[in-house]
Every structure is written in structure tokens, then in C-alpha cells.
Amino acid sequence: EYLEKHWEEPDEGIWEVRGPRRHFVHSKVMAWVAVDRTIKLVESGDVEGPLERWYQLRDDIHRDVCERGYDKERNTFTQSYGSKEL
């Protein structure tokens, strides 16, 4: 539940980057991984959970990262949304 409510917020990232909080691509991808692995646990029967809701969340995070964290001109993901840094 926490992840569902907070994945869209900017953060400090895992590096010691100076300045304001940002939408770090690495953080968004790690949120996607957390949801994806939780889905796999539910699918395997190890835990219970709202699969349809989590499928949608996983897709939303993926779409957001690809639309906002990818530089099409350079064919690469960036450090954070709107940044040219890698």
C-alpha cells in the first residue's frame, strides 16, 4: 500500500546528489521491481493480494519511466525525469 501511494513522489535517490528531490529513474525502476516481484509471489500462491490492481500499478510505473525517463535522441535512460544526466 505504501508503494502505491508514494511511488510518484520525487526522492533523494541512492547517490549523494546535491539539490532538490527528483524523480530518479533508478528509484522508479526499483518500485517497478518491488511490484513485479510481489505479483510473482501472489501468482505462485505464496501470498495473497489484489493482482489486478498490482498489474495496473506495474504497468503505470513502466509507462511513466519509459515516457519521462528515457531520452529518445540519445537512446538511453536518464538519471532523473527531465535531466540529460546519465
C-alpha positions in Angstrom: 0.0 0.0 0.0 2.8 2.4 0.8 4.4 2.0 -2.6 1.0 2.6 -4.3 0.7 5.9 -2.6 4.2 7.2 -2.8 6.0 5.9 -6.0 5.1 9.1 -7.9 6.8 11.3 -5.4 10.3 12.7 -6.0 13.1 11.4 -3.8 16.8 11.8 -2.9 17.9 8.7 -4.9 20.7 6.4 -3.8 23.5 8.7 -4.7 24.7 11.8 -2.9 23.3 14.2 -5.4 23.0 17.8 -4.2 19.9 19.8 -4.8 16.1 19.2 -4.6 14.4 15.9 -4.6 13.9 14.5 -8.1 12.2 11.7 -9.9 15.2 9.4 -10.1 14.7 6.7 -12.8 16.6 4.2 -10.6 14.1 4.7 -7.8 11.1 4.3 -10.2 12.6 1.1 -11.6 13.1 -0.3 -8.1 9.4 0.5 -7.4 8.5 -1.4 -10.5 10.7 -4.4 -9.4 9.1 -4.4 -6.0 5.6 -4.6 -7.5 6.7 -7.2 -10.1 8.2 -9.5 -7.5 5.1 -9.2 -5.3 3.0 -10.1 -8.2 5.1 -13.2 -8.8 4.7 -14.2 -5.1 0.9 -13.9 -5.5 0.9 -15.9 -8.7 2.9 -18.7 -7.1 0.4 -18.9 -4.3 2.9 -17.8 -1.6 0.9 -14.7 -0.6 -2.5 -13.2 -1.3 -3.1 -9.8 -2.9 -5.1 -7.7 -5.3 -3.4 -8.9 -8.6 -5.4 -6.8 -11.0 -4.6 -3.6 -9.0 -1.0 -4.5 -8.9 -0.8 -5.4 -12.6 -2.2 -1.9 -13.3 0.4 -0.3 -10.9 3.2 -2.2 -12.5 2.1 -1.1 -16.0 1.7 2.5 -14.8 5.2 2.7 -13.4 6.6 1.1 -16.6 4.8 3.6 -18.8 5.9 6.5 -16.6 9.6 5.5 -16.7 9.5 4.9 -20.5 7.8 8.2 -21.2 9.5 10.5 -18.7 12.9 8.8 -18.0 14.0 7.9 -21.5 15.9 10.2 -23.9 14.9 9.1 -27.4 17.5 11.3 -29.1 20.3 9.5 -27.3 18.6 6.1 -27.0 19.2 5.9 -23.2 17.5 6.2 -19.9 18.5 9.4 -17.9 19.4 9.9 -14.2 16.1 11.6 -13.5 13.0 12.9 -15.3 13.8 15.9 -17.4 17.5 15.5 -17.0 20.2 15.0 -19.6 22.5 13.3 -17.0 23.0 9.6 -17.2 
